[in-house]
Amino acid sequence: MNVLGKKIFVGMSGGVDSAVSAALLKEAGAEVTGVFIKGWYPPGMPCEWAQERRDAMRVAARLHIPFRTLDASAEYKKSVIDYLISEYKAGRTPNPDVMCNKEVKFGAFYRYAMESGADAIAMGHYRSGEKDQSYFLWAVPKDILNTTIFPVGNLEKSEVRKLAKKFNLPVAEKKDSQGVCFLGAVSVKEFLEKELGNDNPALLYTIGQRASLPDGPWYVVGKDVENKKLTVSRNRKQKSVTEIKFRDPNWFSEPTNVLEAQYRYRGPKILGRVHDNKFVSDKPFPDTPAPGQSVVFYQNNRLIGGGIIA
């Protein structure tokens, strides 16, 4: 997309990736507006959103671009937080970052940008390489994803750091965030214990997760929420599985021939075929997929769609 003279709203998190994205777009001649997306944060628990917003404002000031704050707390609470709690209560394995992208970053923010007269939005996501975040983008509507600009999408992190120094950005040396999309400095376990209590371990762990038990490693291989029981094993893989049934698919292009499926972020990509919302591989999976997880599909290293494991 030729961005010269285009009005581009950039989602600015306060980190280096979105900062460099804004700088690259301005350098290319776009009319850039930085937008900090304020989410919902657990009351009484530590959160650094105010500092992140200040960092985003400092970047905008350095680049001499307008800066706005979008309060998306209602969308966060309903589509991400409530979803997370509901899935844990049902014994499933949620992926809040997928919902955060779909409903907030590429939902509420996209609508806000369009209503404000923007020609397009831009985000600091990586779509290839070591930091590839395409796994979390499968549920974004096709028309929105195809028109979103990813200025650092095909760069490596080391290149982004160099560009941040070139542009003299105040976040050039800032460490990457280690928090979950919506909780920041608060761990998921800490949040769940506050919301659900700590007397039912089956509510606090997901299938395949490493359990905090002595003489480990131990992995959760079964859950009984009603009877408050976990089944653990030293072996994450309990049975030979060669197929995944999934629901709520979202396709960017039709699945044809052999493709690759990934059902765990940073997990391996597995060759197979898709038919009638079922992925089938000739070889057993390295571990057992869990209901609620995202299964994401690629062809030639290109994201083509995904779904939720049934």
C-alpha positions in Angstrom: 0.0 0.0 0.0 1.3 3.4 -0.9 0.9 5.4 2.3 2.0 8.8 0.9 -0.6 11.3 2.2 -2.8 8.6 3.7 -4.2 9.0 7.2 -2.9 6.1 9.2 -3.8 5.4 12.9 -1.1 3.4 14.6 -1.9 1.3 17.7 0.9 2.4 20.1 1.5 0.2 23.1 4.4 2.1 24.5 6.9 -0.5 23.2 9.6 -0.4 20.5 7.7 -2.3 17.8 4.8 0.1 17.5 7.1 3.1 18.0 9.2 2.0 15.0 6.1 1.3 13.0 4.9 4.9 13.5 8.3 6.2 12.6 8.5 4.2 9.4 5.1 5.3 8.3 5.9 9.0 8.9 9.1 8.6 7.0 7.1 7.2 4.1 4.9 10.3 4.0 1.8 9.1 5.8 -0.3 11.4 8.1 0.3 9.4 11.3 -1.8 9.5 14.4 -0.7 7.5 17.4 -3.4 5.8 19.5 -2.9 4.1 22.9 -5.6 1.5 23.5 -6.5 1.4 27.1 -7.9 -2.0 28.3 -9.5 -3.3 31.4 -7.2 -3.9 34.3 -7.8 -5.9 37.5 -8.7 -3.5 40.4 -6.3 -3.6 43.3 -3.6 -5.5 41.3 -0.4 -4.0 39.9 -0.6 -2.6 36.4 1.7 -0.5 34.3 -0.7 0.9 31.7 -0.2 4.5 32.8 3.6 4.2 32.3 3.1 2.4 29.0 0.8 5.3 27.9 3.4 7.8 28.9 6.0 6.0 26.8 3.7 6.0 23.8 3.1 9.8 24.3 6.9 10.4 24.5 7.3 8.6 21.2 4.5 10.6 19.6 6.1 13.8 20.8 9.5 12.8 19.4 7.9 12.1 16.0 5.7 15.2 16.2 2.5 13.3 15.5 -0.9 13.6 17.1 -1.7 11.3 20.0 -5.0 9.9 21.2 -6.2 7.5 23.9 -8.9 5.0 23.1 -10.8 3.6 26.1 -11.6 0.1 25.1 -12.0 -1.2 28.7 -15.6 -2.3 28.0 -14.6 -4.4 25.0 -11.7 -5.8 26.9 -13.8 -6.8 29.9 -16.6 -8.5 27.8 -14.6 -10.1 25.0 -11.4 -11.0 26.7 -11.6 -11.1 30.5 -15.1 -12.6 30.7 -14.3 -15.1 28.0 -11.1 -16.1 29.8 -13.0 -16.8 33.1 -15.8 -18.6 31.3 -13.4 -20.9 29.4 -11.5 -21.8 32.6 -14.8 -22.5 34.4 -15.8 -24.9 31.6 -12.4 -26.7 31.8 -11.2 -25.5 28.4 -8.0 -23.9 27.4 -8.6 -20.3 26.2 -6.4 -18.1 24.1 -7.1 -14.5 25.3 -4.5 -13.0 23.0 -6.5 -14.2 20.0 -9.7 -12.6 21.3 -7.8 -9.4 22.2 -6.7 -9.1 18.6 -10.0 -9.9 17.1 -12.3 -7.9 19.4 -10.1 -5.0 20.6 -7.0 -4.3 18.5 -8.6 -5.2 15.2 -12.2 -4.6 16.4 -12.8 -1.6 18.7 -9.6 0.2 17.5 -10.3 -0.5 13.8 -13.9 0.9 14.2 -12.6 3.9 16.1 -10.0 4.7 13.4 -12.5 4.4 10.5 -15.1 6.5 12.3 -12.3 9.1 12.9 -11.5 9.4 9.2 -8.5 7.1 8.9 -7.6 5.4 5.7 -6.1 2.4 7.4 -4.7 1.2 10.7 -1.2 -0.1 11.4 0.1 -2.4 14.1 3.5 -3.4 15.4 3.0 -7.2 15.0 5.6 -9.5 13.5 4.3 -11.8 10.7 7.4 -13.8 10.1 10.8 -14.7 11.6 11.7 -15.5 15.1 9.1 -13.2 16.7 6.3 -14.3 14.3 2.9 -13.4 15.9 0.7 -14.5 13.0 -0.6 -17.4 15.2 -2.6 -14.9 17.2 -4.1 -13.2 14.1 -6.2 -16.1 12.7 -9.5 -14.9 14.1 -9.3 -11.3 12.7 -11.8 -10.7 9.9 -10.3 -11.1 6.5 -11.2 -7.7 5.2 -9.6 -6.0 8.2 -6.4 -8.1 8.3 -5.9 -7.6 4.5 -6.1 -3.8 4.8 -4.0 -3.5 8.0 -0.4 -2.2 7.6 2.4 -4.1 9.5 5.5 -1.9 9.0 7.8 -4.2 11.0 6.0 -7.4 10.0 8.8 -8.9 8.0 11.7 -7.5 10.1 13.7 -9.2 12.8 13.8 -7.8 16.3 17.4 -6.8 16.0 16.6 -4.7 12.9 13.7 -3.0 14.7 16.1 -2.1 17.6 18.5 -0.6 15.1 15.8 1.5 13.5 14.6 2.7 16.9 18.1 4.0 17.6 18.3 5.6 14.1 15.0 7.4 14.8 16.3 8.4 18.2 13.1 7.0 19.9 12.9 7.2 23.7 11.9 3.5 23.9 14.9 2.2 21.8 16.4 0.3 24.8 13.1 -0.6 26.5 12.7 -4.3 27.3 10.0 -6.3 25.6 6.8 -6.8 27.6 6.6 -10.3 29.2 2.9 -9.9 30.2 -0.2 -11.3 28.6 -1.9 -8.9 26.2 -4.5 -7.8 28.8 -2.9 -8.3 32.2 0.4 -6.6 31.9 2.5 -7.3 35.0 -0.2 -9.6 36.5 0.2 -13.4 35.9 -2.7 -15.3 34.7 -2.5 -17.6 37.7 -2.5 -14.7 40.1 -5.5 -13.2 38.4 -7.5 -16.5 38.3 -6.9 -17.1 42.0 -8.3 -13.7 42.8 -11.3 -14.3 40.5 -12.0 -18.0 41.1 -10.3 -18.8 44.4 -7.5 -21.3 44.9 -9.5 -24.2 46.4 -10.1 -25.9 43.0 -6.8 -26.7 41.1 -8.8 -27.9 38.1 -9.9 -24.3 37.5 -6.4 -22.9 37.5 -4.6 -25.2 35.1 -5.0 -26.1 31.4 -4.3 -29.4 29.7 -0.6 -29.8 28.9 0.4 -27.1 31.3 3.3 -27.8 33.6 2.1 -28.2 37.2 3.8 -26.6 40.2 4.5 -29.9 42.1 7.7 -31.3 43.7 9.9 -33.8 41.9 8.8 -32.6 38.5 8.4 -32.0 35.8 4.7 -32.9 35.9 2.1 -32.0 33.2 -1.7 -31.7 33.5 -3.2 -34.5 31.3 -6.8 -34.5 32.8 -9.2 -32.2 34.7 -12.4 -32.8 36.6 -13.7 -29.3 37.5 -16.8 -30.6 39.3 -14.8 -32.8 41.7 -11.8 -30.4 41.9 -9.3 -32.9 40.6 -6.3 -32.8 38.4 -4.6 -35.7 36.7 -0.8 -35.2 36.1 1.9 -37.2 34.4 5.5 -36.9 33.7 4.6 -37.5 30.0 2.7 -34.7 28.4 1.5 -37.0 25.6 -1.0 -39.5 26.9 -2.4 -41.1 23.7 -1.6 -41.2 20.0 -3.6 -38.5 18.3 -3.6 -37.8 14.5 -6.7 -35.6 14.1 -8.2 -32.4 15.4 -11.8 -31.3 15.2 -12.3 -27.6 15.3 -15.1 -25.1 15.2 -15.7 -21.4 14.3 -13.2 -21.4 11.4 -12.0 -18.2 9.8 -10.3 -18.6 6.4 -8.2 -16.0 4.5 -7.9 -18.5 1.6 -9.4 -21.9 1.0 -7.4 -24.8 2.4 -6.2 -27.0 -0.5 -3.8 -29.9 -0.7 -1.3 -30.4 2.2 -1.0 -27.6 4.8 0.5 -27.1 8.2 -1.3 -26.9 11.5 0.0 -25.3 14.7 -2.0 -25.7 17.9 0.4 -24.3 20.4 2.2 -21.0 20.1 5.9 -21.8 19.6 4.8 -25.4 19.0 5.8 -27.4 15.8 3.9 -27.1 12.6 2.4 -30.4 11.5 1.7 -31.5 8.0 -1.8 -32.7 7.1 -5.1 -32.0 5.4 -8.4 -30.3 6.3 -11.8 -31.6 5.5 -15.2 -30.7 7.1 -13.6 -28.8 10.1 -11.2 -31.6 10.8 -7.4 -31.6 10.4 -5.9 -35.0 9.9 -2.2 -35.9 9.9 -0.4 -39.1 8.9 1.8 -38.9 12.0 0.8 -38.7 15.7 1.0 -35.2 17.3 3.8 -34.6 19.8 1.3 -34.0 22.6 -2.5 -33.9 23.0 -4.4 -30.9 21.8 -6.8 -29.3 24.4 -10.3 -28.2 23.7 -10.5 -24.4 23.5 -7.0 -24.0 22.1 -6.5 -22.3 18.7 -5.4 -24.5 15.8 -3.9 -22.3 13.1 -3.2 -23.2 9.5 -0.4 -22.2 7.2 0.6 -22.9 3.5 4.1 -22.0 2.4 4.6 -20.2 5.7 1.6 -18.0 5.0 -1.3 -17.8 7.5 -4.5 -19.0 5.8 -6.9 -19.4 8.7 -7.7 -21.1 12.0 -10.3 -22.3 14.4 -11.0 -23.4 18.0 -10.3 -27.0 19.0 -13.7 -28.6 19.8 
